[in-house]
Amino acid sequence: MDRSNKDFFRQSEENILENEKLRRENRLLLDYKVEALELRTKIKDLENSINERIIKAVDEAVTKATAPLLAKISEQQKEILRLKAQINKSSANSSKPSSTDGFKKIPNNRELSNNKHGGQIGHMGTRLNIPQNLDELEMTGKAEHNVIYEGVSEGEPYVSDWEIDLKIIPVYTEYRRAIGTPQKISYGNNFNVLAVYLSVVGLIAVKRLSDFFRELTYGMATVSKATLAKFTHEAADKVNLSPQIQDLLNGEVIHVDETPIKTTVRPNNREELETSNHSTFNAYIRTYSNDRTTVLTANPRKTEESVIKDNILTQFHGIVSQDHEAKFYNFGDQHATCGTHLIRELKGIADLNLLEWANEARVFFMEMNQYKNEDIAKGLNACDPVLLSQFEHQYDELVDKGVNLLAEMNRKSFGYEELMRMTNRLAKHKDNYMLFMRVYTAPFTNNQAERDLRHCKTKQKISGCFRSWQGILDYCNLRSFLDTAKKRGENLMDSLRSLISPGVPAGQ
């Protein structure tokens, strides 16, 4: 083999070896690339795993650190809601009396009707008129008729302008008797009647009333506070409430309610009068009433024993209309628990405790009452039996719905206690809350009793507290007499006049 061939073969072998070396290096590079890719994948996985662990660890740490704070915030939110509900309670959404509203601006919670504004059809309007029986009133001393001619002579045709005025002047009447009889001076019947009227009906305090008479008489009659109290006591002592009590007992419905009053003197448990040194006591005026009669009683405490002592409900066999006061359920045959109070409390639960169930129940009772009023306007005296059965069934469904909602709530959740009390009350007192639909003579509301007690709060605001227990008893007797007279369309001044001086003609 020549030299050139040897060189060629040697070169070829070297190339083969070089190629083999390059292939091995390529395989190594491929292996490195695969290994690098695997390493990058593992690094990525490790990064993701580390990030997940970090995030999880941070979340756990944050959760652990904030859990007490969130729990505290949740409790504070509940407490805020509870306090807001408590602060926002008023006479419009709870059973609290209006006297506790203070300076709160209470929205009108009456439901809108379809009636137009102003006087309704059938309402008797009033205007300034001359009475048809003016001559008769003049003859009986109840009025005075003066005629003044302006530009015309007596007997000529005329038109009349009228002016109505009052003339209040002291009248001194001298009774001349035989010498030797004892002399006396006293206040007349009209003076006495006016003093009692202004004190008991006008609710004027005795000090201001004494000032009033002094100003009215130009200082000629200065009546002492003791004399004014004597006028009231003597008039009250002549009141006989037996006929009024009998009228209540003969009726189908008695409205009953009570209100606290302030007094510096009241009987203790031994029936001995005790006097407050630095503050006032609470006593209670209770009303028993219907649309014709009012009887007020005074008691030092609002107990069942005081109701028994009044001895009115103990003799009554009929429907007792009341505001869900436990002790009153022990008297009478049936009970019409006030629906107006119920609606007010349901409104409070809906607005303050944010429970829509209460609003649904509220609408249900209002719809029933509206249906009853429409029936009465049509002259019907009983609910359609089929519809009444539907109302009864809907009542039960509402109670069940409330109970189910209660079961879903946590016992410590906001509104739980209020809902529990309301559902328990509706379940236990269904007969009392549905009586107004079952028996149309049973009233939906006990507002009659509240109206009959409203003057007690007015007196307390204007004239302050009572200063004697006898003063409270006298006030109750006279208001019972006068409120009954007003309900029966009688003139209060004439009623007082006949009470204080029986047989004396009106106006004398």
C-alpha positions as CSV (number, residue, x, y, z in Angstrom):
1,M,0.0,0.0,0.0
2,D,1.4,3.3,-1.0
3,R,1.9,6.1,1.4
4,S,-1.0,8.1,0.3
5,N,-3.4,5.3,0.9
6,K,-2.0,4.8,4.4
7,D,-2.5,8.4,5.1
8,F,-6.1,8.3,3.9
9,F,-6.9,5.3,6.0
10,R,-5.3,6.8,9.0
11,Q,-7.2,10.0,8.4
12,S,-10.4,8.0,8.1
13,E,-9.8,6.2,11.3
14,E,-9.1,9.5,13.0
15,N,-12.3,10.9,11.6
16,I,-14.3,7.9,12.8
17,L,-12.8,8.2,16.2
18,E,-13.5,11.9,16.2
19,N,-17.1,11.3,15.1
20,E,-17.5,8.7,17.8
21,K,-16.1,11.1,20.3
22,L,-18.5,13.8,19.0
23,R,-21.5,11.3,19.2
24,R,-20.6,10.4,22.8
25,E,-20.3,14.1,23.6
26,N,-23.7,14.7,21.9
27,R,-25.2,11.9,23.9
28,L,-23.8,13.4,27.0
29,L,-25.1,16.8,26.1
30,L,-28.6,15.3,25.5
31,D,-28.3,13.5,28.8
32,Y,-27.3,16.8,30.5
33,K,-30.2,18.6,28.8
34,V,-32.7,16.0,30.0
35,E,-31.2,16.1,33.4
36,A,-31.3,19.9,33.3
37,L,-34.9,19.8,32.3
38,E,-35.7,17.4,35.0
39,L,-33.8,19.6,37.5
40,R,-35.7,22.7,36.3
41,T,-39.0,20.8,36.7
42,K,-38.0,19.7,40.2
43,I,-37.0,23.2,41.0
44,K,-40.3,24.5,39.8
45,D,-42.2,21.9,41.8
46,L,-40.1,22.7,44.8
47,E,-40.8,26.4,44.3
48,N,-44.5,25.8,44.0
49,S,-44.5,23.5,47.0
50,I,-42.6,26.0,49.1
51,N,-44.9,28.9,48.0
52,E,-47.9,26.8,48.9
53,R,-46.4,25.9,52.2
54,I,-45.6,29.6,52.8
55,I,-49.1,30.7,51.8
56,K,-50.7,28.0,53.9
57,A,-48.4,28.8,56.9
58,V,-49.2,32.5,56.5
59,D,-52.9,31.9,56.2
60,E,-52.9,29.7,59.3
61,A,-50.8,32.2,61.2
62,V,-53.1,35.1,60.1
63,T,-56.2,33.0,60.9
64,K,-54.9,32.0,64.3
65,A,-53.9,35.6,65.0
66,T,-57.1,37.2,63.8
67,A,-59.6,34.6,65.1
68,P,-59.9,36.3,68.5
69,L,-60.2,39.7,66.9
70,L,-62.9,38.5,64.5
71,A,-64.8,36.8,67.3
72,K,-64.6,40.0,69.3
73,I,-65.8,42.1,66.3
74,S,-68.7,39.6,65.9
75,E,-69.6,40.0,69.5
76,Q,-69.3,43.7,69.3
77,Q,-71.5,43.8,66.2
78,K,-74.2,41.8,68.0
79,E,-73.9,44.1,71.0
80,I,-74.2,47.2,68.7
81,L,-77.3,45.7,67.1
82,R,-78.7,44.9,70.5
83,L,-78.0,48.4,71.9
84,K,-79.4,50.0,68.7
85,A,-82.6,47.9,69.0
86,Q,-82.8,49.0,72.7
87,I,-82.2,52.7,72.0
88,N,-84.6,52.7,69.0
89,K,-87.4,51.2,71.0
90,S,-90.3,53.7,71.3
91,S,-94.0,53.8,71.7
92,A,-94.3,53.2,67.9
93,N,-92.5,49.8,67.9
94,S,-92.9,48.4,71.4
95,S,-95.1,48.3,74.4
96,K,-93.3,51.3,76.0
97,P,-95.6,54.2,76.9
98,S,-95.3,57.4,74.9
99,S,-94.2,59.2,78.1
100,T,-90.8,57.4,77.8
101,D,-90.2,58.7,74.2
102,G,-88.5,61.9,75.5
103,F,-87.2,64.0,72.7
104,K,-87.2,61.2,70.2
105,K,-88.8,62.0,66.9
106,I,-91.4,59.3,66.5
107,P,-92.6,58.6,63.0
108,N,-96.3,58.2,62.3
109,N,-96.7,54.4,62.3
110,R,-100.3,54.4,61.1
111,E,-101.0,52.5,58.0
112,L,-102.1,54.6,55.0
113,S,-105.7,54.3,54.0
114,N,-107.4,55.1,50.7
115,N,-109.4,58.0,52.4
116,K,-108.9,61.5,51.1
117,H,-107.5,64.1,53.5
118,G,-109.8,66.2,55.6
119,G,-113.3,65.4,57.0
120,Q,-114.8,62.1,56.0
121,I,-118.3,61.5,54.7
122,G,-120.7,61.5,57.6
123,H,-118.5,63.5,59.8
124,M,-120.4,66.3,61.6
125,G,-118.5,69.5,61.1
126,T,-118.6,72.4,63.5
127,R,-118.9,76.1,63.0
128,L,-119.9,79.2,64.9
129,N,-123.7,79.3,65.1
130,I,-126.4,81.0,67.1
131,P,-128.5,78.3,69.0
132,Q,-132.0,77.9,67.9
133,N,-133.3,77.9,71.5
134,L,-131.5,81.1,72.6
135,D,-134.7,82.5,74.2
136,E,-135.0,79.3,76.3
137,L,-131.4,79.4,77.3
138,E,-131.8,83.0,78.3
139,M,-134.9,82.1,80.5
140,T,-133.0,79.3,82.3
141,G,-130.0,81.6,83.0
142,K,-127.6,79.7,80.7
143,A,-127.1,82.6,78.3
144,E,-127.7,86.3,78.0
145,H,-129.1,88.0,74.9
146,N,-128.4,91.7,74.4
147,V,-129.7,93.7,71.5
148,I,-127.9,96.9,70.2
149,Y,-129.5,98.9,67.4
150,E,-127.0,100.4,64.9
151,G,-128.6,102.8,62.3
152,V,-132.1,101.3,62.6
153,S,-134.9,101.9,65.0
154,E,-136.9,99.4,66.9
155,G,-139.6,97.9,64.7
156,E,-137.7,98.6,61.4
157,P,-136.4,95.8,59.1
158,Y,-132.9,94.8,60.0
159,V,-130.1,92.2,59.5
160,S,-128.2,90.8,62.4
161,D,-124.5,90.6,63.1
162,W,-123.7,88.5,66.2
163,E,-120.9,88.5,68.7
164,I,-120.4,85.7,71.3
165,D,-118.6,86.7,74.4
166,L,-118.3,85.7,78.1
167,K,-119.0,87.9,81.2
168,I,-117.3,86.6,84.3
169,I,-117.6,89.0,87.3
170,P,-117.9,88.4,91.0
171,V,-121.5,88.2,92.2
172,Y,-122.1,89.1,95.9
173,T,-125.5,87.9,97.2
174,E,-126.6,89.2,100.5
175,Y,-129.0,87.1,102.6
176,R,-130.6,89.3,105.3
177,R,-131.8,87.3,108.3
178,A,-133.2,88.1,111.7
179,I,-130.9,89.6,114.3
180,G,-129.4,86.9,116.5
181,T,-128.6,84.3,113.8
182,P,-124.9,83.7,113.2
183,Q,-123.3,85.4,110.3
184,K,-121.4,83.5,107.7
185,I,-119.7,84.0,104.3
186,S,-119.1,81.3,101.8
187,Y,-118.4,80.6,98.1
188,G,-121.4,80.1,95.9
189,N,-122.4,77.1,93.8
190,N,-120.9,78.5,90.5
191,F,-117.6,79.3,92.1
192,N,-117.4,75.8,93.5
193,V,-118.3,74.2,90.2
194,L,-115.8,76.2,88.2
195,A,-113.0,75.5,90.7
196,V,-113.6,71.7,90.6
197,Y,-113.9,71.7,86.8
198,L,-110.7,73.6,86.2
199,S,-108.9,71.4,88.7
200,V,-110.1,68.0,87.6
201,V,-110.9,68.5,84.0
202,G,-108.7,71.5,83.2
203,L,-105.9,69.9,85.2
204,I,-104.7,73.2,86.6
205,A,-102.5,73.0,89.7
206,V,-104.1,74.5,92.9
207,K,-101.5,77.3,93.1
208,R,-102.2,78.4,89.5
209,L,-105.9,78.0,90.1
210,S,-105.7,80.2,93.2
211,D,-103.8,82.8,91.1
212,F,-106.5,82.5,88.3
213,F,-109.3,83.4,90.7
214,R,-107.4,86.3,92.1
215,E,-106.7,87.7,88.7
216,L,-110.3,87.0,87.5
217,T,-111.8,88.9,90.5
218,Y,-109.3,91.7,90.5
219,G,-108.1,90.5,93.9
220,M,-111.5,90.4,95.5
221,A,-111.5,86.6,95.9
222,T,-108.2,84.9,96.8
223,V,-108.9,81.2,97.3
224,S,-106.4,79.3,99.4
225,K,-105.0,75.9,98.3
226,A,-106.7,74.3,101.2
227,T,-110.1,75.7,100.2
228,L,-109.7,74.4,96.6
229,A,-108.7,71.0,97.9
230,K,-111.8,71.1,100.1
231,F,-114.0,71.9,97.1
232,T,-112.6,68.8,95.3
233,H,-112.9,66.5,98.3
234,E,-116.5,67.5,99.1
235,A,-117.5,67.0,95.4
236,A,-115.7,63.7,95.2
237,D,-117.3,62.6,98.4
238,K,-120.8,62.9,96.8
239,V,-119.9,60.7,93.9
240,N,-121.7,57.3,93.9
241,L,-120.0,54.9,91.5
242,S,-122.4,52.0,92.1
243,P,-124.6,52.7,89.1
244,Q,-121.5,53.0,86.8
245,I,-120.0,49.8,88.2
246,Q,-123.3,48.0,87.6
247,D,-123.4,49.4,84.0
248,L,-119.9,47.9,83.4
249,L,-121.0,44.5,84.9
250,N,-124.1,44.4,82.7
251,G,-122.0,45.0,79.5
252,E,-120.5,42.5,77.2
253,V,-117.0,44.0,77.2
254,I,-114.8,45.7,79.9
255,H,-111.7,47.5,78.8
256,V,-109.0,47.5,81.5
257,D,-105.6,49.1,81.8
258,E,-103.4,50.9,84.4
259,T,-100.8,53.6,84.4
260,P,-98.2,54.7,87.0
261,I,-98.5,58.1,88.7
262,K,-96.2,59.9,91.0
263,T,-97.2,60.6,94.6
264,T,-95.4,61.7,97.8
265,V,-97.9,59.7,100.0
266,R,-99.3,56.2,99.6
267,P,-100.5,53.3,101.8
268,N,-97.9,50.6,102.7
269,N,-98.6,46.9,103.1
270,R,-100.3,47.5,106.5
271,E,-102.6,50.1,104.9
272,E,-100.8,52.9,106.8
273,L,-99.9,56.0,104.9
274,E,-96.2,56.5,104.3
275,T,-94.5,59.7,103.1
276,S,-91.5,59.9,100.8
277,N,-88.8,62.2,102.1
278,H,-86.5,62.8,99.2
279,S,-88.3,61.4,96.1
280,T,-91.8,60.2,95.1
281,F,-93.6,56.9,95.1
282,N,-95.1,55.1,92.2
283,A,-98.8,54.4,92.5
284,Y,-101.3,53.2,89.9
285,I,-104.6,54.4,88.5
286,R,-106.6,51.6,86.8
287,T,-109.5,52.1,84.5
288,Y,-112.5,49.8,83.9
289,S,-114.5,51.2,81.0
290,N,-116.7,50.7,78.0
291,D,-118.1,53.2,75.4
292,R,-120.6,54.6,78.0
293,T,-118.9,54.4,81.4
294,T,-115.6,54.9,83.1
295,V,-114.6,53.8,86.6
296,L,-111.1,54.7,87.9
297,T,-109.5,53.2,90.9
298,A,-106.2,54.0,92.7
299,N,-103.9,51.4,94.1
300,P,-100.4,51.7,95.7
301,R,-99.2,48.6,93.7
302,K,-100.2,46.9,90.4
303,T,-100.9,43.4,91.9
304,E,-103.6,40.9,91.4
305,E,-104.6,41.5,95.0
306,S,-105.4,45.2,94.0
307,V,-107.7,43.9,91.2
308,I,-109.5,41.8,93.7
309,K,-109.8,44.7,96.1
310,D,-111.3,46.8,93.3
311,N,-114.0,44.1,93.2
312,I,-115.1,44.8,89.6
313,L,-113.5,42.1,87.4
314,T,-114.2,39.6,90.2
315,Q,-117.9,40.1,89.5
316,F,-117.7,40.3,85.7
317,H,-118.7,37.5,83.3
318,G,-117.9,38.6,79.8
319,I,-115.0,39.7,77.5
320,V,-112.0,41.5,79.2
321,S,-110.1,43.7,76.7
322,Q,-106.5,44.1,77.9
323,D,-102.9,44.6,76.9
324,H,-101.5,41.1,77.7
325,E,-101.2,41.7,81.4
326,A,-100.8,38.4,83.1
327,K,-103.0,39.1,86.2
328,F,-106.0,40.1,84.1
329,Y,-106.2,36.7,82.5
330,N,-107.5,35.4,85.9
331,F,-110.8,37.3,85.6
332,G,-113.7,37.3,83.2
333,D,-114.9,34.6,80.8
334,Q,-113.0,35.5,77.7
335,H,-110.0,37.8,76.8
336,A,-109.5,40.0,73.8
337,T,-105.8,40.8,73.9
338,C,-105.0,44.1,72.3
339,G,-104.0,43.7,68.6
340,T,-102.7,47.2,68.3
341,H,-100.0,46.5,70.9
342,L,-99.2,43.2,69.1
343,I,-98.8,45.0,65.8
344,R,-96.6,47.6,67.4
345,E,-94.3,44.9,68.9
346,L,-94.2,43.0,65.7
347,K,-93.1,46.1,63.9
348,G,-90.3,46.5,66.5
349,I,-89.1,42.9,65.9
350,A,-89.1,43.5,62.1
351,D,-87.4,46.9,62.2
352,L,-85.0,46.4,65.1
353,N,-84.2,42.7,65.0
354,L,-84.4,42.5,61.2
355,L,-86.8,39.5,61.1
356,E,-89.1,39.6,58.1
357,W,-91.3,36.9,59.7
358,A,-92.6,39.6,62.1
359,N,-93.6,41.9,59.3
360,E,-95.5,39.0,57.7
361,A,-97.4,38.4,60.9
362,R,-98.1,42.1,61.4
363,V,-99.6,42.4,57.9
364,F,-101.8,39.3,58.6
365,F,-103.4,40.8,61.7
366,M,-104.0,44.2,60.0
367,E,-105.7,42.4,57.1
368,M,-108.0,40.5,59.5
369,N,-108.9,43.7,61.3
370,Q,-109.6,45.5,58.0
371,Y,-111.8,42.6,56.9
372,K,-113.8,42.8,60.1
373,N,-114.2,46.6,59.8
374,E,-115.5,46.2,56.3
375,D,-118.0,43.5,57.6
376,I,-119.2,45.8,60.3
377,A,-119.6,48.7,57.9
378,K,-121.9,46.3,55.8
379,G,-124.0,45.6,58.9
380,L,-122.6,42.1,59.4
381,N,-122.1,40.8,63.0
382,A,-120.1,37.6,62.4
383,C,-117.3,36.4,60.2
384,D,-117.9,34.0,57.3
385,P,-117.2,30.6,58.8
386,V,-115.2,29.4,55.7
387,L,-113.0,32.5,55.8
388,L,-112.7,32.3,59.6
389,S,-111.4,28.8,59.2
390,Q,-108.8,30.0,56.7
391,F,-107.7,32.8,59.0
392,E,-107.3,30.2,61.8
393,H,-105.2,28.0,59.6
394,Q,-103.1,30.9,58.4
395,Y,-102.5,31.8,62.1
396,D,-101.2,28.3,62.8
397,E,-99.0,28.4,59.7
398,L,-97.4,31.7,60.8
399,V,-96.7,30.3,64.3
400,D,-95.1,27.2,62.8
401,K,-93.1,29.2,60.4
402,G,-91.8,31.3,63.3
403,V,-90.9,28.2,65.3
404,N,-89.1,26.7,62.3
405,L,-87.1,29.9,61.8
406,L,-86.3,29.8,65.5
407,A,-84.9,26.2,65.2
408,E,-82.5,27.4,62.4
409,M,-81.1,30.2,64.5
410,N,-78.3,30.0,67.0
411,R,-79.6,30.6,70.6
412,K,-77.1,33.5,71.0
413,S,-77.9,35.1,67.6
414,F,-79.4,38.5,67.4
415,G,-83.2,38.5,67.7
416,Y,-83.5,34.9,69.0
417,E,-85.0,35.9,72.4
418,E,-87.5,38.3,70.9
419,L,-88.7,35.7,68.3
420,M,-88.9,33.0,70.9
421,R,-91.0,35.1,73.2
422,M,-93.3,36.2,70.4
423,T,-93.9,32.7,69.0
424,N,-94.5,31.3,72.5
425,R,-97.0,34.1,73.1
426,L,-98.9,33.6,69.9
427,A,-99.0,29.8,70.4
428,K,-100.2,30.1,74.0
429,H,-102.7,32.9,73.5
430,K,-104.2,32.1,70.1
431,D,-107.8,32.1,71.6
432,N,-107.1,35.6,73.0
433,Y,-105.7,37.1,69.8
434,M,-108.3,35.5,67.5
435,L,-111.3,36.3,69.7
436,F,-111.9,39.6,67.8
437,M,-112.6,37.6,64.6
438,R,-114.5,34.8,66.3
439,V,-116.8,37.2,68.2
440,Y,-117.4,40.6,66.5
441,T,-118.4,42.2,69.8
442,A,-114.8,41.6,71.0
443,P,-112.6,44.6,70.2
444,F,-109.4,44.4,68.2
445,T,-107.8,47.1,70.3
446,N,-107.8,48.2,73.9
447,N,-107.3,51.9,73.0
448,Q,-110.6,52.7,74.8
449,A,-108.8,52.1,78.1
450,E,-105.7,54.0,77.0
451,R,-107.8,57.0,76.1
452,D,-109.5,56.9,79.5
453,L,-106.2,57.1,81.2
454,R,-104.4,59.6,79.1
455,H,-105.4,62.6,81.3
456,C,-103.4,61.1,84.2
457,K,-100.2,61.6,82.3
458,T,-101.3,65.0,81.1
459,K,-102.0,66.0,84.7
460,Q,-98.6,64.8,85.8
461,K,-96.8,66.7,83.1
462,I,-98.8,69.9,83.8
463,S,-99.3,69.9,87.5
464,G,-96.7,67.5,88.9
465,C,-97.2,64.7,91.3
466,F,-100.0,64.2,93.8
467,R,-99.3,65.4,97.4
468,S,-101.8,63.3,99.2
469,W,-103.4,59.8,98.9
470,Q,-106.9,61.4,99.5
471,G,-106.2,63.7,96.5
472,I,-105.7,60.7,94.2
473,L,-108.9,59.0,95.4
474,D,-110.8,62.3,95.0
475,Y,-109.4,62.7,91.5
476,C,-110.3,59.1,90.5
477,N,-113.9,59.5,91.8
478,L,-114.5,62.9,90.0
479,R,-112.9,61.8,86.7
480,S,-115.0,58.6,86.8
481,F,-118.1,60.7,87.2
482,L,-117.2,63.4,84.6
483,D,-115.8,61.0,82.0
484,T,-118.9,59.0,82.2
485,A,-121.0,62.1,81.8
486,K,-119.0,63.1,78.8
487,K,-119.4,59.7,77.1
488,R,-123.1,60.0,77.5
489,G,-123.2,63.5,76.0
490,E,-124.0,65.4,79.2
491,N,-122.8,68.9,79.9
492,L,-120.0,68.6,82.4
493,M,-120.6,71.9,84.2
494,D,-124.3,70.9,84.7
495,S,-123.3,67.5,85.9
496,L,-121.0,69.0,88.5
497,R,-123.6,71.5,89.5
498,S,-126.2,68.7,90.1
499,L,-123.6,66.8,92.0
500,I,-122.4,69.6,94.3
501,S,-125.8,71.2,94.8
502,P,-128.6,68.8,93.9
503,G,-131.9,70.6,93.0
504,V,-130.2,73.9,92.1
505,P,-131.2,75.0,88.5
506,A,-128.4,75.2,85.9
507,G,-126.8,78.6,85.8
508,Q,-127.6,79.5,89.4
